[in-house]
Amino acid sequence: MSDLKTAVVGVGATGAVLAASLLAHNPEMVLVDPRPGLEEALRKDGIRVSGIISFEAPVQNFVDSVEKLGEYEPDVVFISTKTFHLHGVLEGLEKVFRPGMKIVSTHNGLGTEDVIADLFGPESAFRMSLNYGAALEGPSRVETTFSNPPNFLGALVPENRDIGLRIAEAVSAGGLETELVDDIKLNVWKKMIMKCTMASICAVTDRTIRDALRFPPTREIADGCFQEILAVAKAKGYGLGEDYLTQGLAYLEKVGVHKDSMCVDIANKTRTEIDFLGGKVVDYGKETGVPTPFYTVMTDLVRAMEDSYLNFRE
């Protein structure tokens, strides 16, 4: 991908790891993030990734808004923001978009690639499912907590297979093993069934994933949510088989010693990503006629908690 101009929008924990891997073979790549003081830190220290995955990469090009990408004319734009920033990022990209530009959603959540496709056309949209966890240790320092390669990349139209292979090869060459798949939505569902279910339960109860699965009352809620989302996925064309849940729960038991990131959002009184997690499951349930009472309650509880500090009224 060295002949493709590339940008990463969002240099938080997840985006910083992705950016560091790409910078290894594309040092002129441009990073985009509005956080005050970030540019100074990146230009001084570069990106430093430690833990399960380890990278160090200097940063040459940085802008603090998507609109300023116009002067760089990127061919591929990775979006690694929180999902609630997606619409704002895409509004900015409308001002710099050129025919042929590819936009890659690396978000946690359901349906983010469809938002891109609705605005720019399915030929412009890619989706990645990133299989690593990371946390910010400083403005330009990231600690990776787990990695379960490969990561997956997919296009929404088959005509993008060749450029998809080039993108996947470039990310892999930088140290993040990435595989191009024919149906990326299948990989997203496999990951998001676990994420969508446990995020709201952990956020409401302030428990780790493992604790929530081992405590009978929250396990009962999780089991109800799992059955609902599996039914919704099947109705959307993604029946995952009888063994999926057993394998997924075994994986959660292994990696679930930490709290879900939504717990951190609630603790820090910031916006959550509930709209593209539990909220999207509820939306899909209404669309397909699949009842989602457990998901509806958990989603409403997270939204109520969020509202209590974002829109507090005397």
C-alpha positions, -999 to 999 in steps of 0.1 A, spaced: 0 0 0 30 23 -2 16 39 -33 -17 47 -16 -20 78 6 -34 69 39 -49 86 70 -61 74 104 -88 94 120 -89 90 158 -56 84 177 -70 69 209 -59 36 222 -72 15 193 -64 40 166 -28 46 179 -20 8 176 -33 7 141 -15 39 131 18 27 146 16 -5 125 9 15 93 36 41 100 62 14 99 60 12 61 42 45 54 59 72 74 41 100 55 7 88 66 -14 115 82 -31 112 116 -62 132 126 -74 140 161 -88 172 177 -74 165 213 -56 195 226 -19 189 231 -18 156 211 1 170 181 29 182 203 32 149 221 31 129 189 57 150 172 80 149 202 77 112 212 59 95 183 35 66 192 48 41 217 29 8 221 38 -17 248 23 -48 263 11 -78 242 19 -58 210 49 -35 209 55 -7 184 74 26 182 67 50 154 76 86 147 48 109 134 55 133 106 20 144 95 -8 154 118 -39 176 115 -66 184 141 -96 182 119 -109 160 91 -115 189 69 -77 196 68 -72 162 51 -80 179 18 -44 190 14 -32 154 17 -57 138 -7 -58 104 10 -68 73 -9 -76 53 22 -91 67 54 -93 45 85 -118 58 111 -109 47 147 -130 70 167 -158 62 192 -189 53 173 -208 84 185 -182 105 165 -188 86 133 -215 109 118 -194 140 126 -163 125 110 -183 116 79 -197 151 76 -161 164 76 -151 138 50 -179 150 27 -158 182 22 -127 163 11 -141 131 -4 -129 123 -39 -142 95 -62 -122 63 -55 -115 71 -18 -119 41 5 -132 46 40 -125 19 66 -146 16 98 -126 0 126 -152 6 152 -167 -16 178 -204 -19 170 -229 -31 145 -237 -14 112 -210 13 111 -200 3 75 -236 7 64 -236 44 76 -205 50 54 -222 32 25 -254 52 28 -234 84 25 -206 76 1 -219 45 -17 -210 8 -9 -180 9 -33 -164 34 -8 -170 13 24 -148 -12 42 -150 -27 76 -123 -40 100 -129 -62 130 -99 -56 153 -90 -84 176 -69 -66 202 -74 -46 233 -56 -14 243 -57 14 269 -41 49 268 -13 53 293 -5 89 281 -12 112 251 10 91 228 16 59 249 -6 28 247 -7 -4 266 -21 -34 247 -39 -59 270 -47 -88 247 -44 -98 210 -62 -126 192 -50 -125 156 -59 -123 128 -78 -91 124 -103 -91 96 -110 -67 68 -138 -68 42 -154 -47 15 -191 -43 8 -187 -49 -29 -166 -77 -46 -150 -52 -70 -129 -39 -40 -112 -72 -35 -78 -62 -50 -75 -30 -31 -87 -48 0 -58 -73 -4 -34 -44 -6 -48 -28 25 -47 -61 45 -12 -68 34 0 -33 45 -15 -37 79 0 -72 83 34 -60 71 34 -34 99 29 -62 125 -9 -65 129 -18 -98 111 -49 -90 90 -69 -113 67 -92 -102 39 -126 -120 41 -154 -122 16 -182 -114 42 -169 -91 69 -204 -88 84 -201 -124 96 -169 -116 115 -185 -85 130 -215 -105 142 -192 -131 158 -174 -105 178 -203 -82 185 -226 -108 199 -202 -110 229 -194 -73 230 -230 -61 227 -242 -84 254 -216 -78 280 -210 -41 276 -243 -30 290 -244 -56 318 -209 -46 329 -217 -9 327 -249 -11 347 -234 -34 374 -198 -22 374 -185 -57 372 -158 -74 352 -169 -96 323 -159 -127 342 -177 -116 374 -208 -108 355 -208 -143 339 -202 -160 372 -228 -142 393 -261 -160 388 -284 -130 385 -263 -112 359 -256 -146 341 -293 -150 338 -295 -116 321 -266 -125 298 -281 -158 288 -313 -140 279 -294 -114 259 -274 -140 241 -305 -159 229 -320 -126 216 -290 -114 197 -284 -149 182 -320 -148 170 -315 -113 156 -283 -123 138 -300 -153 123 -329 -131 111 -303 -108 94 -289 -138 76 -261 -149 100 -270 -181 118 -238 -190 138 -246 -226 147 -250 -244 180 -214 -244 190 -208 -207 187 -221 -197 221 -201 -223 239 -169 -212 222 -177 -176 228 -184 -180 265 -151 -199 269 -133 -171 252 -149 -145 275 -140 -165 306 -104 -164 294 -101 -127 286 -128 -114 309 -107 -103 338 -112 -67 329 -142 -44 328 -158 -35 295 -148 -1 281 -184 11 287 -178 9 324 -150 34 319 -174 57 300 -199 56 328 -173 61 355 -159 91 335 -193 105 328 -188 105 291 -209 93 262 -212 56 257 -214 36 224 -247 21 233 -265 32 201 -243 10 179 -241 -19 205 -273 -28 224 -293 -1 207 -285 -15 173 -296 -50 184 -329 -35 195 -333 -17 161 -325 -48 142 -350 -67 163 -378 -43 154 -367 -44 118 -369 -82 116 -397 -88 141 -375 -105 167 -385 -97 203 -356 -83 224 -370 -76 259 -337 -83 277 -317 -61 253 -343 -33 254 -342 -31 292 -304 -32 294 -301 -6 266 -326 17 283 -308 14 316 -275 25 301 -292 54 283 -308 64 316 -275 63 334 -259 83 306 -287 109 306 -283 114 344 -249 131 339 -250 143 303 -285 160 305 -289 165 342 -319 186 351 -328 201 385 
